[in-house]
Amino acid sequence: MARRGKGHEAPPFEKLGAFYLGRVYDPERDAVTSDLLLYDSKDLTTHGVCVGMTGSGKTGLCISLLEEAAIDGVPAIAIDPKGDLGNLLLTFPGLRASDFRFWIDEGEATRKGATADEYAALTAALWQRGLADWGQDRARIERLRAAADFTIYTPGSSAGLQLNLLRSFAAPPPELVEDADAFRERLTTAVSGLLALLGLDADPLQSREHILVSNVFDTAWRAGENLDLAMLIQQVQSPPFDRIGVMDLESFFPAKDRTALAMNLNNLLASPGFAAWMEGEPLEIPRLLWTDAGRPRVSILSIAHLSDAERMFFVTLLLNEVIGWMRSQSGTSSLRALLYMDEVFGFFPPVANPPSKTPMLTLLKQARAYGVGVLLATQNPVDLDYKGLSNAGTWFLGRLQTERDKMRVIEGLEGASATAGATFDRQRTERILAGLKSRVFLMNNVHEDEPILFHTRWAMSYLRGPLTRTQIQELMNERKAAEVPEASVPSAAAKRAATGRKVPKTSTTRPVVPPEVSEFFVTPVDTLPADTRRLYRPALLGTADLHFANAQAGVDTWETVSYLTVLATRQTGNVWSKAESLPEGEPAMDREPVEDVEFASLPAAAGRSKSYTSWEKAFKTYLYQSHTLTLWKCTSPKLTASVGESEADFRVRVREAAREGRDTAVEKLRKRYTPKLARLQDQIRRAEERMGREESQYGQQKMQTAISMGATVLGALFGRKLGSVGNVGRATTTMRGVGRAAREREDIARAKRRVEELHAKLADLEVEFEDETARLRDEADPELIEIKELPVRPRKSDITIRQVALAWLPFSVGEDGVAEAAF
């Protein structure tokens, strides 16, 4: 539902859950009114379509909508086929000419007869005026930048951040595999996208290639096994099955032909250009929507540099990933996330059936239940499947190029209105569409009583047009430099214990330990650096089962933990004081050492069995005192993290719960105050009408009294007899009229006081409403929500020690005598 604020009341844009998109436009006066257009974010869960020719202002409107979503804390994935959406990173709170200088089009400056510096100054001044005209300032730009992380990804290119697509061949979650229809869609579209990348337009029912590869995927995914291209190539040559349908494999797809298909896949894998598809962050939807700290992210997926086949491949995989993630979420009526595609031309056509169409249609039909809004934009209305888009609840319609475009849009609007059970005025819509100007849009929202014509606001982002590769690199260089790969925990623990330390006396003889002592040898790496020798150093490996129970937090769980501590030659104090936790459990271990290895000295205590008994008791005490299960809790909204839920994931859940609670509270507030406001406004209207009538009656009475008095005076002055009966009667009548006029004045004063009283009541009610909304805004502000640690200690009586064993850790020792972990 769009909300319109009166300009003379000057309401803030930052209404709860509302997107400031512009102001209402009056076509009769050809002017922008003072009424603000505030679009309810919840309306976008029924999806949206934005249509407009080049120059209509379509990109500016959609970028403004993404800005509003970011300010409201709604993360977004924005697919960018043209390169325009990177403009979202061009936000300059200082609005200085130097901010714009690097980003302006110098060719445009030359055409305007200005130097680059002059044109940058003109652009800065233009943005200052434009923002001011629409009531926006530098503080709002700062708020936008602080609200979300803006990142440009360039799959298949190193210009921005890269995405590793191999994960998209990983087995989908079990809940999706169990959903037969969803699993079939995921399988079909994944294989279609891959084969399209090979240049094969493969029909899922007729193509041997599609059927074979689909069976390979089906077999692996149902077994919970991940695939990558190398494994796929092997399994195409030697499938893990010998029949397809009722036919044997050789009859259906001979080995010679399978080898040819495997060669095509191998050529793809061996191509230097394809290597870029296997580098970078994994294609994981949570990473695209949230930072590691749980902050909302606007991920711009720039695909302008890709070929048509590569675009189709990527978009299809991405949409499948969105569907898989979506189905793992709980239902919500609030807007949880936004998926936007800037130019959907070719991906959702009315007749053809490209790989991207099925997942797109699935999202339009099902995403609403999960709070995922889909917004599609195009300048080619004839290329959209309007039957599929009948699921879209909001249509933003800008200036169109041809009559055919208008008719297709009208067809889509009729379908959407019929699906929503809303009325549709075809003739009025046709008339409005025929006269639209640049940046003027008709919004047809099924949640509104009627369509609204509005002029888009000024975008806070600098709309400089498509970004070049160099400009994307400039924007992402700092982010790339911050990406530091993490070392594995076991190696890090070992290095902390050994780095910089020279190895004491060693021997090629394996130390002897009592038979009752468990002894293991951690599996070393296969190769060692040149000029190094292999060495085992003694350590203690402790493994235990811990029981964590806390009724208040709703926790009752068991956890198996493993700790490793290097044994010093001269052991003092608690042996576990410097133990390192192994998050992935026990390392791979052997019963016997490898050949050609040396052994560090074994502390005397480690050669006595009773030491392990005391170390086991010390290990139990150590675990009780130091090992806690750290959960997270929030008092408002009242939530506690589940076991295994990271702080970032919990913050995301808290944000979503706060937004959902806010939307529910706003709706209740609106229902509570709307009747009161309507009743007061009706009383004010009637009081003002009465005051108008009283003023009119007073005016008439005043005129009649003046006329009567004038006649009396004239008669007295020019009549034959001053004290005639007629003159006396007229004077009496005139005095009565004067009395009535005085009473009319009193009635007007009373009516004015009544109007003033009602306006005062309305003002008080509006202040009360604003106080309530401010309270809700503070409660839902993620920056003000306090999240605390909730440590849960294990039950000491339930701690079960599985083992405390002697573990020999493999190291490589260089000529300088310094040991480095080799496992």
LUMKOL-421992 format. One record per residue (C-alpha): residue in three letters; y, z, x. Coordinates in steps of 0.5 Angstrom, whole numbers, plus 500, padded with zeros to 3 digits. Layout:
# residues N
ALAYZX
...
***
This chain:
# residues 823
MET500500500
ALA507498503
ARG512503502
ARG520501502
GLY525506504
LYS532505501
GLY537503507
HIS543508505
GLU538514505
ALA536512512
PRO529514513
PRO525514519
PHE520509521
GLU515514523
LYS512515517
LEU505518517
GLY500513517
ALA505507516
PHE507501520
TYR514499521
LEU514491520
GLY521489518
ARG525489512
VAL525486505
TYR528479504
ASP532477498
PRO531469497
GLU536469492
ARG542471497
ASP538468503
ALA539475506
VAL535481509
THR536487505
SER536495507
ASP529496504
LEU524498510
LEU517495509
LEU512500511
TYR505498511
ASP500503510
SER495503516
LYS489505511
ASP490498508
LEU488494514
THR481497513
THR480491508
HIS482487514
GLY488482514
VAL489474515
CYS496472518
VAL497464517
GLY503461520
MET505454524
THR508454531
GLY515457530
SER514461524
GLY514468528
LYS506469527
THR505472534
GLY511476534
LEU509479527
CYS502481530
ILE504484536
SER509488532
LEU503490528
LEU499492535
GLU505496537
GLU505500531
ALA498501531
ALA498504538
ILE504508536
ASP499511531
GLY494512536
VAL489507533
PRO486503539
ALA485496539
ILE481490542
ALA485484542
ILE482477543
ASP487472546
PRO485465547
LYS493463548
GLY495468553
ASP501471549
LEU498478548
GLY499480555
ASN506480553
LEU504487550
LEU505490557
LEU512487558
THR516493555
PHE522496559
PRO525502556
GLY531501561
LEU532494558
ARG536492565
ALA536485567
SER532487573
ASP526489568
PHE526482565
ARG528478572
PHE520477574
TRP518475567
ILE523470565
ASP521462565
GLU526459570
GLY525452567
GLU528455560
ALA534458564
THR535451567
ARG535448561
LYS540453558
GLY545451564
ALA544458567
THR541461574
ALA535466573
ASP539472574
GLU544470569
TYR538468564
ALA535475565
ALA542478564
LEU542474557
THR535476555
ALA536483557
ALA542483552
LEU539479547
TRP533485547
GLN538490546
ARG542487541
GLY535485537
LEU532492537
ALA539496535
ASP539491529
TRP533493527
GLY534501528
GLN530501535
ASP532504541
ARG529506548
ALA526512546
ARG521508541
ILE519504547
GLU518510551
ARG514512546
LEU510506545
ARG508506553
ALA506513552
ALA502512546
ALA496508549
ASP493505555
PHE495497555
THR490493559
ILE488486560
TYR481483562
THR480476564
PRO472475563
GLY470470568
SER476471572
SER479476577
ALA486475575
GLY486481571
LEU480486570
GLN473483570
LEU468484565
ASN460484567
LEU457481561
LEU449482563
ARG449489559
SER450484553
PHE443483554
ALA441490554
ALA436492548
PRO441494542
PRO440501539
PRO434504535
GLU438504529
LEU440497530
VAL433495531
GLU430498525
ASP435494521
ALA431488520
ASP437483518
ALA442486523
PHE437485528
ARG436478527
GLU443477526
ARG444480533
LEU438476536
THR440469533
THR447470535
ALA446472542
VAL441467544
SER446461540
GLY451464545
LEU447463551
LEU445456550
ALA451454548
LEU454456555
LEU448451557
GLY451446553
LEU445446548
ASP447446540
ALA441449539
ASP439450531
PRO435457530
LEU430454526
GLN429447529
SER430448537
ARG424450541
GLU429453546
HIS432457541
ILE425459538
LEU422461545
VAL428465548
SER429468541
ASN422471542
VAL423473549
PHE429477547
ASP425480541
THR419482545
ALA423486550
TRP428489545
ARG423491541
ALA420495547
GLY427498549
GLU427494555
ASN434491558
LEU434484560
ASP438480565
LEU439473567
ALA434473573
MET429477568
LEU430472563
ILE429466567
GLN422469569
GLN420470562
VAL422463560
GLN417461565
SER412466564
PRO413469557
PRO410476555
PHE406472550
ASP401467549
ARG403464542
ILE409463538
GLY407463530
VAL400460529
MET401455535
ASP399457542
LEU404457547
GLU402451551
SER402447545
PHE409449542
PHE413449549
PRO409446555
ALA410450562
LYS413443565
ASP418444559
ARG419451560
THR420450568
ALA426445566
LEU429450561
ALA428456567
MET432451572
ASN438450567
LEU438458567
ASN438458574
ASN443453575
LEU448458571
LEU446464575
ALA447460582
SER453457580
PRO459460584
GLY463460578
PHE458464574
ALA458470579
ALA465472576
TRP461474569
MET457479573
GLU462483576
GLY467488574
GLU466494568
PRO461493563
LEU462490556
GLU462497553
ILE466497546
PRO468505547
ARG471503554
LEU475498551
LEU477503546
TRP478509550
THR480511557
ASP476516560
ALA480521558
GLY480520551
ARG487516550
PRO487510546
ARG487503549
VAL489496547
SER484492551
ILE487485551
LEU481480553
SER485474555
ILE480468555
ALA485462556
HIS482460562
LEU475459560
SER472452557
ASP470452550
ALA463453551
GLU465459555
ARG470462550
MET464461544
PHE459465549
PHE464471550
VAL467472543
THR460471540
LEU457477545
LEU463481544
LEU463481536
ASN455483537
GLU457489541
VAL463491536
ILE457491531
GLY452495535
TRP458500536
MET460500529
ARG454501526
SER453507531
GLN459511528
SER460515522
GLY463512516
THR471514515
SER476511510
SER482512515
LEU483506520
ARG479508526
ALA480501531
LEU483494530
LEU480488532
TYR485482533
MET484475534
ASP490471536
GLU488464534
VAL481464530
PHE481456530
GLY474454532
PHE471460531
PHE470461523
PRO470454521
PRO469452513
VAL463448514
ALA460448521
ASN456454523
PRO458456531
PRO455462534
SER461466533
LYS461465525
THR455470523
PRO458476527
MET465475524
LEU463474517
THR458481518
LEU465485521
LEU469482515
LYS463484510
GLN461491513
ALA467494518
ARG471497512
ALA466503511
TYR466504519
GLY474504519
VAL474498523
GLY480493521
VAL479486523
LEU486482523
LEU485474524
ALA491469526
THR491462526
GLN496456525
ASN491451522
PRO489454515
VAL484448514
ASP480451520
LEU478457516
ASP473459512
TYR477462506
LYS470464502
GLY469468508
LEU476471508
SER476473501
ASN474480504
ALA481480507
GLY485485503
THR492483506
TRP495476507
PHE501475511
LEU504468510
GLY509464514
ARG512458514
LEU506452514
GLN507445516
THR503441511
GLU502441503
ARG495441505
ASP496447509
LYS499451503
MET493449498
ARG488452503
VAL492458503
ILE493458496
GLU485457495
GLY484463500
LEU489468496
GLU486466489
GLY479468492
ALA481474495
SER485477489
ALA479475485
THR474479489
ALA479485489
GLY480484482
ALA487483482
THR492478479
PHE495472482
ASP501468480
ARG499461483
GLN506458481
ARG510463484
THR507464490
GLU507456491
ARG514456490
ILE516462495
LEU511458500
ALA515452500
GLY522455502
LEU520460507
LYS524461514
SER522463521
ARG520470521
VAL520471514
PHE513472511
LEU510473504
MET505479504
ASN500479499
ASN496486499
VAL491487494
HIS493494494
GLU500492492
ASP502491485
GLU506484487
PRO507480493
ILE513482498
LEU517478502
PHE520480508
HIS523479515
THR519481521
ARG522487525
TRP524485533
ALA518486537
MET519492543
SER515488547
TYR518482551
LEU516475548
ARG516471554
GLY510467552
PRO503465555
LEU502469562
THR500466568
ARG495468572
THR500470577
GLN503474572
ILE497477570
GLN495479577
GLU502483578
LEU501487571
MET494489573
ASN494490581
GLU496497581
ARG490498576
LYS485495580
ALA487499586
ALA485505582
GLU478503581
VAL474507586
PRO466506585
GLU463513584
ALA457515589
SER451518586
VAL450525586
PRO444527590
SER447523596
ALA454526595
ALA450533595
ALA446531601
LYS452528605
ARG456534603
ALA451538607
ALA450534613
THR456530614
GLY459531621
ARG454536623
LYS450534629
VAL442535628
PRO439541632
LYS433541636
THR428537632
SER420535633
THR415530632
THR410535630
ARG410537622
PRO411544621
VAL406548618
VAL407552611
PRO402556607
PRO398553603
GLU400556596
VAL407553598
SER409547594
GLU411542599
PHE414535598
PHE418529601
VAL424526598
THR423518598
PRO427515603
VAL431508603
ASP427502605
THR431500611
LEU435504616
PRO442502620
ALA441499627
ASP440504633
THR438510628
ARG432514628
ARG429517621
LEU429525620
TYR427530615
ARG431536614
PRO428542610
ALA431544603
LEU429548597
LEU428544590
GLY429549584
THR427546577
ALA428551571
ASP428550563
LEU434554560
HIS435556553
PHE442556550
ALA443559544
ASN450560540
ALA450561533
GLN457561532
ALA458554536
GLY451552532
VAL448551539
ASP440552540
THR438547545
TRP433547552
GLU435544558
THR431542564
VAL436543571
SER434542578
TYR438544584
LEU438543591
THR440547597
VAL439545605
LEU436551609
ALA440553615
THR436555621
ARG439562621
GLN439563613
THR444569611
GLY446571604
ASN444568598
VAL440562599
TRP442559593
SER450560594
LYS451553596
ALA446549591
GLU448543589
SER446541581
LEU442534581
PRO444531574
GLU439526574
GLY433531575
GLU428531581
PRO429525586
ALA423521587
MET418525592
ASP412524596
ARG406528598
GLU406526605
PRO411524610
VAL413517612
GLU411515619
ASP415515625
VAL419521623
GLU422527626
PHE423534623
ALA428539624
SER427546625
LEU424550619
PRO427557618
ALA422562619
ALA423565612
ALA421558609
GLY414559613
ARG412565609
SER410565602
LYS413571600
SER420568601
TYR419563595
THR417569591
SER424572592
TRP427566592
GLU425564585
LYS427571583
ALA434569586
PHE434562583
LYS433565576
THR439570577
TYR443565580
LEU442560574
TYR444566569
GLN450567573
SER453561574
HIS450555570
THR453555563
LEU453549558
THR460547557
LEU462545550
TRP469544547
LYS472546541
CYS478545537
THR481550532
SER485545528
PRO481540526
LYS475545526
LEU470542531
THR465543536
ALA462538541
SER455537540
VAL451538546
GLY451532551
GLU458530548
SER463529554
GLU470532553
ALA473524553
ASP468523547
PHE470529544
ARG477528544
VAL476521541
ARG472525535
VAL478530534
ARG483524534
GLU479521529
ALA478527525
ALA485529525
ARG487522523
GLU483522517
GLY485529515
ARG492527516
ASP491521511
THR488525506
ALA493530506
VAL498525506
GLU495522500
LYS495529496
LEU502530498
ARG504523495
LYS500525489
ARG504532488
TYR511529490
THR511522486
PRO511525479
LYS516530481
LEU521525485
ALA520520479
ARG522525474
LEU528527477
GLN530520478
ASP529519471
GLN533525469
ILE539522474
ARG538515471
ARG539518464
ALA545523466
GLU548517470
GLU548513463
ARG550519459
MET556520464
GLY558512463
ARG558513456
GLU562519456
GLU567515461
SER567509456
GLN568514450
TYR574517454
GLY577511455
GLN577508448
GLN580515446
LYS585515451
MET587508449
GLN587510441
THR591516443
ALA596512447
ILE597507441
SER598512436
MET603516440
GLY607510442
ALA607508434
THR610515433
VAL615515438
LEU618508436
GLY618510428
ALA622516430
LEU627513434
PHE628506430
GLY625509423
ARG631510418
LYS629517417
LEU627522423
GLY623527418
SER620522414
VAL613524411
GLY610518415
ASN612520422
VAL610527421
GLY603525419
ARG603520425
ALA605525429
THR599530427
THR594524428
THR596523435
MET596531437
ARG589531434
GLY587525438
VAL590528444
GLY585534443
ARG579529442
ALA581526449
ALA581533452
ARG574534450
GLU572528452
ARG574529459
GLU570536459
ASP564532457
ILE565527463
ALA566533467
ARG560536464
ALA556530465
LYS558529472
ARG556536474
ARG549535471
VAL549529475
GLU551532482
GLU546538480
LEU540533479
HIS542529486
ALA542536489
LYS535538486
LEU533531489
ALA536532496
ASP532539496
LEU526536494
GLU526530499
VAL528536504
GLU522539502
PHE517533502
GLU520531509
ASP518538512
GLU511538509
THR510531512
ALA513534519
ARG508539519
LEU502534518
ARG505530523
ASP505536528
GLU498538526
ALA495531527
ASP499529533
PRO494529539
GLU498531544
LEU499538540
ILE492539539
GLU489544543
ILE482543546
LYS478549549
GLU472550553
LEU467553550
PRO462556555
VAL455558553
ARG450562558
PRO443561558
ARG438567555
LYS436570561
SER429572558
ASP428565556
ILE429562563
THR423559565
ILE422557573
ARG418551573
GLN418551581
VAL421553587
ALA419548593
LEU420546600
ALA423539600
TRP424535606
LEU430531605
PRO430524609
PHE436523614
SER438517619
VAL441520625
GLY445516630
GLU446516637
ASP452521636
GLY447526633
VAL450526626
ALA446526620
GLU447521614
ALA443522608
ALA438516607
PHE435517600
***
